[in-house]
Amino acid sequence: MSAQQVLFDAPGPKGKRRILLGNIAGVLLVLGLLGYVVVALAAQGQFEAAKWTPFLEWRTWEFFILPGLLSTLKAAAVAVVTSIAFGLLFGIGRLSHIAPIRWVAGLVVEFLRAVPVLLMMIFLWLALAQVGFIDDPIFVAVVTALTLYNGSVIAELVRSGVHGLPKGQREAAMAIGMTPGKSLRSIEIPQALVAMLPAMVSQFVVILKDSALGYIIGYAELLQFSRRLGVGEGNLLQSLLIAAFIFILINFALSSAANKLSTLLSFRTGRKVKQTEDPELAAAAPVP
Amino acid sequence: MDNFLSLFETYDVAGAFWVNIQLTFWAAIWSFILGTILALMRISPIASLQWFGAAYVNIFRNTPLTVIIAFGVLGLWGQLNVVLAEDFQVNFLRLAILGLSIYHAAFVCEAIRSGVNTVPLGQAEAARAIGLSFLPAARLIILPQALRGAVAPLGNVLIALTKNSTVAFAGSVIESSNLMKEMIEFRGDLVIPIFFIFAMGFVIIVVPIGLLTTWLSRKLAVAR
């Protein structure tokens, strides 16, 4: 239920007047807050033309923002593909009817979900650099760390997607003589994949956001390039804002796509996939 | 083995984790306060506040935390000269807490809102039908159920916050991921054991939080 519907009855004339007054107060509050920020920034000279004009030059985009965006997207795209592969593998592992496989897959997934991505990234970067036969240890470390974490989350999505299916699906598969493994692969996983598609697209947002962690280990992505640009031009604040703006734009598009998908697919899954009702599902909800 | 134990003598591992716990604790409090205010804005019938809440959530949920934390130290401190404490390290720590709180407030807001959304409309209608006005209905019927529904998602936010406290590295805070990097660089012979010390440290902190919130959310679940 929508929160407004639950909490508030349809307003009468008196209520409407109060809401109007509240609205005016709200607008003033929000404008006051924004105005304060603008005045504070202007007092520090952050609106000087010199700080913003670099973004009107092609050079800035050609040498800083676009190469940065490209490496961000490259790391995220590779990590999306490998995460799905990892997630499917371990998701099926967690559903296996062979107990030891289930335990091992469960242990790996739970471990990887509890360890911060940054910790894995730094470890992989330094370990790979020490091993030495990999050309680009930073890139490999970024992608691998993203894969290990997000792959585990996708594995949980696969598992909860299969658990969310009606029991009759498996029973029917058994009745026509399929083995449990065959039923999982041919009947349950394909349906679960459709149901979990929106949640998976939301997970791509997490992958894209976490790719910015590469900044810390020196991966030349959007944030890194923006900082270089900002240091060079003396407009760090503006460069970081532009970088944030680009991230927000892409992620917002991805989130909207996930929402659309969820509505589009609801007729195939018979219900809108809700994530808060079942704690199992909630555990797999895409929190950063 | 002696070699391994000497790590704990040379480096203050517990101290580094203590910094992460401090970051998590303060950011949890501030993001809970800010997130609750935002959630109230989003569920109020006042359009301008709804708009502000939604804009905040959409902006900060879609910005990488690394960008926010880096902005704190490079933008707020470096460019705007925002100083939250005289001491350098305390200043960085507070800026990181600020960044973590601003980011996670968006998720707290959504967690609380999803809790309110679990309450069926019939509950509110029944409350009005027996003559309860807005405040008693909210206090006695809707919010108790909504808060129970919000336990599981809030637990997830707390777990994410605990792990994300390592991102304070980007804000020049010396905490566990920072110490791990230093230790691996100086003790290249013990790369894997060092990683496992820190990884297990987080497992020990995160897994009980997860078990506790799952248990709590099941215990408090509203039977429907």
Interface residues (C-beta under 8 A of the other chain):
Chain A: M1 S2 A3 Q4 Q5 V6 L7 F8 D9 P11 I19 G22 N23 G26 V27 L29 V30 A40 L41 Q44 Q46 E110 F111 A114 V115 P116 V117 L118 L119 M120 I122 F123 L126 A127 Q130 V205 L208 K209 D210 S211 A212 L213 Y215 I216 L223 R227 G230 L236 L237 L240 L241 A243 A244 F247 I248 N251 F252 S255 T276 E277 P279 A282 A283 A285 V287 P288
Chain B: R42 I43 S44 P45 I46 A47 S48 L49 W51 F52 N58 I59 R61 N62 T63 P64 L65 T66 V67 I68 A70 F71 L74 G75 G78 Q79 L80 N81 Y103 F107 R113 S114 G115 V116 N117 T118 V119 P120 L121 Q123 A124 R128 F134 A138 I142 G149 A152 P153 N156 V157 I159 A160 K163 N164 T166 V167 F169 A170 S176 S177 M180 K181 I184 E185 G188 V191 I192 F195 F198 A199 F202 V203 V206 V207 G210 T214 S217 R218
